[in-house]
Amino acid sequence: MKAKNLLFLVLLGMVLAAGCTSKPQTYTGIVTTTMCGTKHFPGMTPAECVRRCVKDGSQYALVVGDKLYKLDGNTAGLDEYAAGKVSVFGTAKGDIIHVSSVSAPKE
């Protein structure tokens, strides 16, 4: 009986672990920061605000619909798209996307 319980727990763990891993995909949204979200400081354009927040240490983020994803990994090209629409290819885990590449969205 103990062997069956152990086997069940191992299989359950494998199933749960598989469900926590997502496949790389493309996320299209607006480039922002974890500080700004969808609101920016008055007196600045949204792009200026995003660049300023990044300069001050905030992390790039992507607004996709109602969800805000933190971006890590290959974020070097995001300055060009500050406060603009972009397609990010990467793997999401929770509210973080590990970025593989960034490009202009296909219209």
C-alpha positions in Angstrom: 0.0 0.0 0.0 2.8 2.4 0.8 4.4 1.9 -2.6 1.1 2.9 -4.3 0.9 6.0 -2.2 4.5 7.0 -3.0 3.9 6.4 -6.7 0.7 8.5 -6.6 2.6 11.4 -4.9 5.4 11.2 -7.4 3.0 11.3 -10.3 1.0 14.1 -8.8 4.1 16.1 -8.3 5.1 15.6 -11.9 1.7 16.7 -13.1 1.7 19.8 -11.0 5.3 20.7 -12.0 4.3 20.4 -15.7 1.4 22.7 -15.2 3.6 25.5 -13.7 5.8 25.7 -16.8 4.6 27.6 -19.7 5.8 27.5 -23.3 7.3 30.5 -24.9 4.8 32.6 -26.7 4.3 36.2 -28.0 2.7 38.8 -25.7 1.5 42.0 -27.3 1.0 45.1 -25.1 2.2 48.5 -24.0 5.7 48.9 -22.6 5.7 50.6 -19.1 7.4 50.0 -15.8 6.5 48.4 -12.5 6.2 51.9 -11.0 4.1 53.5 -13.7 1.7 50.7 -14.7 -0.9 52.5 -16.8 -0.6 55.9 -15.1 2.3 58.3 -15.7 3.6 61.4 -14.0 1.9 64.7 -15.0 4.1 67.1 -17.1 5.8 64.2 -18.9 4.9 62.2 -22.0 4.3 58.6 -21.2 7.5 57.7 -23.0 9.5 60.2 -21.0 8.0 58.9 -17.8 8.8 55.2 -18.6 12.4 56.2 -19.5 12.8 58.2 -16.3 11.4 55.5 -14.1 13.8 52.9 -15.7 16.7 55.4 -15.1 15.6 55.7 -11.5 15.7 51.9 -11.0 12.2 50.7 -11.9 11.8 47.5 -13.9 10.3 47.3 -17.4 6.8 45.9 -17.5 4.2 45.0 -20.2 0.5 45.8 -19.9 -1.5 43.2 -21.7 -5.2 43.9 -21.3 -5.8 44.2 -17.6 -2.6 42.3 -16.6 0.8 43.8 -15.8 3.7 41.5 -16.4 7.2 42.3 -15.1 9.8 41.8 -17.8 13.3 40.3 -17.2 15.9 38.8 -19.5 16.6 40.4 -22.9 15.0 43.9 -22.2 17.7 45.9 -23.9 15.5 47.0 -26.9 12.6 48.2 -24.8 13.8 51.8 -24.5 13.0 52.3 -28.2 9.4 51.2 -27.5 8.8 53.1 -24.2 5.0 53.6 -23.7 4.4 52.1 -27.1 2.9 48.9 -28.4 5.3 46.0 -28.7 5.4 42.2 -29.2 7.5 40.3 -26.6 8.4 36.7 -27.2 9.2 34.9 -24.0 8.1 32.5 -21.2 5.7 33.6 -18.5 5.8 32.4 -15.0 3.2 34.0 -12.8 3.4 37.7 -13.4 6.9 37.7 -14.9 7.8 37.2 -18.5 11.4 36.1 -19.3 12.0 38.0 -22.5 13.7 36.2 -25.4 13.1 38.9 -28.0 11.3 42.2 -28.6 9.8 43.5 -31.9 7.2 45.9 -33.3 3.8 44.2 -33.3 2.5 42.8 -36.5 -0.6 44.8 -37.5 
